[in-house]
Amino acid sequence: ISNEKKKQVSRFYRCEDAQRTLLGDILARYAICKRLGVKNSDLIFGTNEYGKPILIKPDGIHFNISHSGNWVVCVVDNSVVGIDVETVNQIDLKIAKRFLSREEYISLLNQQEEKRLDYFYVLWTLKESYIKMKGKGFSIPLSSFTIRIKDDNINVLVGSKVQDCFFCQYTTEGTIVCSVCTSNNNISESIYRIKQETILNEFKIVSCLI
């Protein structure tokens, strides 16, 4: 990994956070190398002006990483893309009023009580994936746009204008929600699962412990 990534990993207080960040970097390298048929040493990474990781060389490929609990996820595409994964935990849904738009909050309250927690995580991961696709971080407030879910359609509205983006959602083992946002509609409907050991063996890494 790059010296910059090494410095970032070393700044984490919790070992598990450092390890997930390190695995995210390795997973992205693995996915990009497999897609392009190149070597890890051929990859040059950087960040945009908002700090979003980008692939500088080879160009024309976009990626994004997220992690939660025991999961680290990566998406690779020819277009700008964002991904978010969250572990569904019990939380006080009062925080929803702070981070969701008014329309989203009303939509949440209209859900059956036993379904509100899952629906919150659906909204949250969709919003996070959209922000990460845009590549501007939290300079875009979460409450400044609306995720509208109707039937099988998911749209983003800024004011009354529908944004040009597409979504796909995945659930795993009933406790994980993962959302992908991209600027094209060619999104895989399935997740390719790979074990940590497979990736480490690919790069001949003996251990990923910090």
N, C-alpha and C positions, 0 to 999 in steps of 0.2 A: 504494500500500500504506500501511498505518498507520505512524505514527511509531515505535510499539513494534517493528514488524517491521523497519523501517529500522535501528533500533539493534541488533536481534538479528543482522541480516545483516552489519553493520559489525564485529561482534565476532569473526567467523570469521577464523582465521589463513590458511587455504587458500582461494584464490579459487574453486576448483571447489565447495567446500562451501557457500560463500556463494551461488554462482549456483544450485545445486540447491535450496537453501532458498527463494530468491527465486522460482524457477520453480514450486516447490510452491505457494507462496501465490497466484501468478498463475493456475496451473492450477485450484486450488480455486475461485477467483473466477469463472473462465471456466465451470466445470462448474455451479456454483450459479446463475449468471446464465442459462445456457441452460435449466436445469431449471425455474426459477421465472419466467423471462421478465421479469427485473428488470435494473436498471442496476447497474454496479459501485459507483456512489456511494450506492446504497441499502443496501449491505451494512455491517453493524457486527459486528466480531469481538471475542471476548474469550477468556478461558481459565477452566477450572474450577479448583477448589482444588488440583488436582494438576498443573496446568499444561497440560492438554490443550486445544488450540485448539477453540473452539466458535463457532457462529454465533448471535449474540444477536438480530439483526434482519435479515431476517424470521425469526420463530421457527418451530419445527416441522420444521426440516431439520438433519440431522447429516452430518458429513463427516470424513474423515481422509486424511492424506497420508503418503507414504513415498517414499524415493529411494535408489537404489543404482546406481553406475556411470553409464551414459548414460540411465537410466530415472528418470522422476519419475511417480508414480502417485497418483491421487486416487479415492476412492469417496464417493458421495453417496447418502443414503437417508433415509427418513422415521423410521427407528429408529436407535438408537445403533449405531455401526459402527466397525470397525478394519481397517486394511490394513497389510501389510508386504511389501516387495519386497527380494530379495537376489540379488546376483550370485554364482553358484556359483564359488568359488575353492578351491584346494587348501588345507586347513587340517589341523592336528594334531587328530584326533578325540578325543584325550585330554580336551580341554576339555568334551566332551559329558557326562562323568561329573559335572562340576561344575554344569552348568546344567540337565540333564535330570532328570526324576524316575527312580526306580529302574526302574519298569516301562518307561519310554521308552528308558532306556539298554539294558536287556535286549533290547527290540524292535530297537534299532539293531544290536546285536551279532549278532542272529539273521538280519540281512540278509546276502545274498551280499556278499563283500568289495568287489567292484567297484560295488555299489549303495549302499554305506553313506554315501558323501559326499552323494549326491543325497537320500537319505532323511533325513540330518541337517538339510539345508536345508528339507526339507518340514516336519519337526517344528518347526524354529526359526521359520519364518515363521508357522506356525499358532499357536504360542505367543505370538509378538509381536503378531499380529493380535488374539488374545483379550485380552491385557493392554491393548492400545490401545482395544478396544471397551469394556472395563470402565472405562477413563478414569482409572485410579489409578496409572499409571506403574509404576515398579519398586518401589513399596510392596508389590506382589504379586511375591514371588520366583518366578523361572522354574521352580524345582524344587518349588514348593508345589502344583502341579497337574499332571495327566497328560493328554496328548493320546493318545487311543486310536483307532487306525485299523484298521478291520476291514471287509474287502471295500470297498464304496463309502461306508461310514459313518464319519464323524469325530465323536468326542465328547470333551468335556472333563469330567474327573472331579476334584473336590476332595474328597479322602478317598475315600469310596465313592459320593458323590452326583454324578449326572450334571447338568451345568449346562444351563440353557435357552438355547442359542445354536446357530448354524448356520454352516457353513463352505463356501467355494468356493475352489478352487485353479486357478492358471493357470501355464503354462510358456511361455516365449517363446524361440525360437532355441536351445533346449537349454541356455542358460547363465543363465537368469533363472527364479526361482521367486517367485510372488506369491500371497499368501493373504489372503482377506477373511473377517472374522467379523462377524456381525450377530445381532440378537435376533429377526429374522424369517426365514422361509424363502423369501423372494422375491428371490433373488440372481441377477443376470444371469450366464449361463454363458459370456459372451464379453467380451473387453476391446475398448473403442473406442479405437483408436490415433489420435493427432493429433500433427502435427509442431509443434515449438516455434514455427516461423515463423507458423503459422496463428493460434496464440494471441496472439502479439505483434501481429500485424496486426489482430486483433479489437479489441484495446485501443489500437491505434495507437501501439505502443511501437516505437521505432526500433531499440533495442538492449537486450539483457539482460546485457551484460557488466558486471562489477563493476570 
